[in-house]
């Protein structure tokens, strides 16, 4: 499953996809990052996400994995991204299920996705969780508060209206722009407040 397109001179970003709705957001982030040659992506997909990709998109799992520079099995707990000595700029989990949020909050690293997130936290790197659930229970909120207090960025894919979206692509692009902005990555068509004529 692992690819060999690795360049230690590039900035590395771990992308996790778990079983919440919104698989297209993770896919589009991978597509955008392919256009940024200075970045290298390391992808891990949960079993739940595999099902969501099939349910919500026209992509095959193999096609999504091909978008990354390197893809890992969720079971590969000994992969490079499971170690803090493997230097990365951080990690985005998009979409992020409440099960994954709970696992990270409790340090329950029983698969590579959870272990990679645990590493990001312990190494004090940037972790962005695009947490997806509606409505949120008190349990969900407590778990997210616990992570936020550790410096984790909780970024639910909220709809914005000030940019006057025309279709779902505009909505997706706006949240993707906000996610990647955390890593200094510019997204074409991302309208910042006060910098556009909308």
N, C-alpha and C positions, 0 to 999 in steps of 0.2 A: 504494500500500500504506500510506503514512503517513496517520495520522489527524490531525485538527485540534483535538482536545480537550485543549489544552495550557494550563496555567496556571502562570506563572513564580513564583507565590507558594506553590506546593505543593512538598513535598519529593519529589525525583525518585529513583526506584529503577529501575535497569536489570535486566531479567530475561532471562537467556539460557537456551535449552533446546537441549541437544545430544543426540546419538543413543544414549544409554545407556538401559537399562530404568528405568522410574519416571517416565514422562511425566506421570502423574496428579499427582505432587507439584508440578510446575511449574504445572499447570492449577489446582490447588486454591489455591496461593499467589496466583495472579492473581485468583481469585474472592474470596479473603479481602481482598485489597488494594482491591478495588472498594468494599468496605464502609468503608474508611478514607478519608474524603474529603480528608484532609490530604496524602495520598500520590498521586503520579502515576507510572504505570508505563510503561516503554519496553521493548518486547519484540523480541527477535531469535531466530529459530528456524532451526536448521541443517537441511540436507536429511535427515540421518540422523534427526533428531527428528521431522520430518514423517512419516517411515515408522513410527517408534515410536508416535506418536500414533494413527496409523491401526491399528496392530497391537494396541496395548494398551488403547485406550479406545474409547468410542462417540462421541467428539468429532470434528467435521470441523475441518480446519485453519483455515478461515474463522471458526469459532466460537471457537477458542482466540485467534486474533488480535483478535477483537472484545472480548475480556476486558481488553485493554490499552488505555491511553489513546492510545498510539502504537505501531505495529508497523512494522518495517523489513525490507526484503529482506536476506538474508545477503550479497548481492553489493554492497550500497550502502555502499561503503567511505568515501564522503564524507558519510554521515549525521551528524546532530548528536552522537550518542553516540560518534563516532569522534574527537572533539576534547576535549581537557582543559578548554577554555574553557566547555564546556557543563557546568554545575554539577550534580552528582548527589550523593546520599548514599552511593552505592556500587552494587554489582552482586551478584546471585546467579545462578549457573549451576546449574540444577536440572532434570533430572539433568545430570551432567557426565561425559562419556565420557573414557576414557583418551587418546583421540586429541586431544581438546580440552585436557586437562591437559598433554599433551606440547607442543602448539602454544603454549600460554601460557608454559610453562616455558622454551621456546626463543626466545620473542619472535617467533614465526613468524605474523605478523598478516596472513594472506592473505585473510581474510574479515572481515565486520563483527563477528561474535561474538568472534573472537580479538583484533581491534583494540580493541573496547570494553573487553575485559579488560585489555589492555596499557595502555590509558589509565588505568584505575582504579589499576593498580599504580604507574605513573609519577607519578600525582597523589597517591599515598599515601592513597587512599580505601579503604573496606572492600570486600573481595572474598571472597565465600563460595562455595566449590566443593562441591557435593553430589556427590562423586565416587563413581561406581558401577562396580564390577567385583568379581568374586569367582572364584577367589582373585586376590590382587594379586601381580604379578611384581616382581622386583627393579628393573626399569626403571620400573614404575609408582611404586614406593615412592621411588626416587631423584628422580623428577620432582616428586612431592608434597612431599618434603623440601625440595627447592630452592625451591618456592613458599612453603612454611611459613616458611622462613628469611627470606623477604621480607615476612612478615606476613599472607600469604593464609591465610584460615581454611579448613581442609580438614575437611569435615563429611560423612562417608559416612552414608547413611541406615540407621544401625544400629538393630536392634530393641531396645526397652527392655521389661522385664517388670515392674518395680516398680510401674508404674501399672495393672497387671492388665488388659491389653487384652482386649476381648471379640471384636473382629473387626478386619479389615484397616483399617477407617476409623479405629479407635483408634490403630493403629500409625502410619498416615499423619499423623494429627493431632499426634502427639507429636513426630515429626521436624520437621514444619512449624512447630510451636510453638518448637522449638529454633532453627530457621533464622531465623525472623522476630524472635526475641528478640534477635538480634545487632543489630537495627536499632530496638530498643525498641518493637516492635509486639506487642501482646497478642493471643493467639489463644484464642477461647472453647473451654473444655474441655481446655486444656493443663494437665496436672497437674505441678506442681513438687514435687520431693522435700521432704518435711517440711511441705508446705502443703496436703495433701489427707488424706482419711481412708482412703485405700486401704492 
